[in-house]
């Protein structure tokens, strides 16, 4: 369950106050036709095709202010989707001591979250007036039919390949989208949580990754009930990313590895990236890009294992200071 009363958006009905609260530059931004022109959609080809929808700097500032207000909404402790102070590592930690783990991925999640779903959240859950709900929805969703798209064919092919039938959906590039992906769908997640509570299953939510764990086996029947709840809300699963782990195997959860004895470690792929970048840096010690990338990779690794690669990090840091 969510509690929205601390957000200044709760029961909001004044356009003037909304513009002040979100620092909206002009009244033009209240119109969907105008905001749609502030977004540039394209398909990112590598490492795999993804729909990228980049808002203008001015629209992104508004979206950041919306995110700030949405972060004031109280959400369950097992939600890690765009929550300030929480990370993908925290998402893994709550599953550390369980024997069985089952995880799923919602395919093309943001493009499948419709404008109507987002509008309903603002209108029904935040109890805003209809015109305020409409304006807020304009800020955080995109109607591809209203955008100036330079290359429409790759986008059309992507939507077709993913089975996405709506062209009016949650913006993939908005700062507010991660938390909104949970809030706009909290009824679905509440239903999943109720099922888990009745069956001694721990659930966590990290945007489109949903992880379930338990001391006892998560049966085929349990999985089918979980699938059916998700299908009821018209979302689909990425079948290739559905994984089930038993107690004797390491478990991968949002970029962290849980060993059979419950310890957290980084995946081998991240270790390889650090070692490979270290090799590049040693061959080109004046390459600032390689230096920063190496430091960044180590920082990511140390979120899971605080002392990992400490000697390398200190060496690179000292080299930076001396330079």
CORTAZI-V601390 format. One line per field, one symbol per residue. ss: DSSP state (A for helix, B for strand, O for the rest). burial: I if it has 16 or more other C-alpha atoms within 10 Angstrom, else O. A space follows every 10 residues. Layout:
ss->???
burial->???
//
This chain:
ss->OOBOOOOOOO OOOOAAAAAA AAOOOOAAAA OAAAAAOOBB BBBBOOOOOB BBBBBOAAAA AAAAAAAAAA OOOBOOOOBO OOOOOOOAAA AAAOOOOOOB BBBBBBOOAA AAOBAAAAAA AAAAAOOOOA AAAAAAAAAA BBBAAAOOOO OAAAAAAAAA AOOOOOOBBB OOOOOOAAAA AAAOOAAAAA AAAAAAAAOO OBBBBBOOBB BBBBOOOOOA AAAAAAAAAA AAOOOOBOAA AOBBBOOOOO BBBOOBBBOO OOOBBBOAAA AAAAAAAAAA AAAOOOOAAA AAAAAAAAAA AAAAOOOOOA AAAAAAAAAA AAO
burial->OOOIOOIIII IIIOOOOIIO OIOIOOOOII OIIOIIIIII IIIOOOOOOI IIIIIOOOII IIIIIIIIII IIIOIOOOII IIIOOOOIII IIIOIIIIII IIIIIIIIII IIIIIOIIII IIIOIIIIIO OIIIIIIIII IIIIOIIOOO OOOOIOOOIO OOOOOOIIII IIIIIIIIII IIIIOIOIIO OIIOIIOOOO IIIIIIIIII IIIIOOIIOO OOOOOIIOII OOOOIIIOOO OOOIIIIOOI IIIIIIIIII OIOIIIIOOI IOOIOOIIOO IOOOOOOOOI IOIIIOIIII IIIIIOOIIO OIIOOIOOOO OOO
//
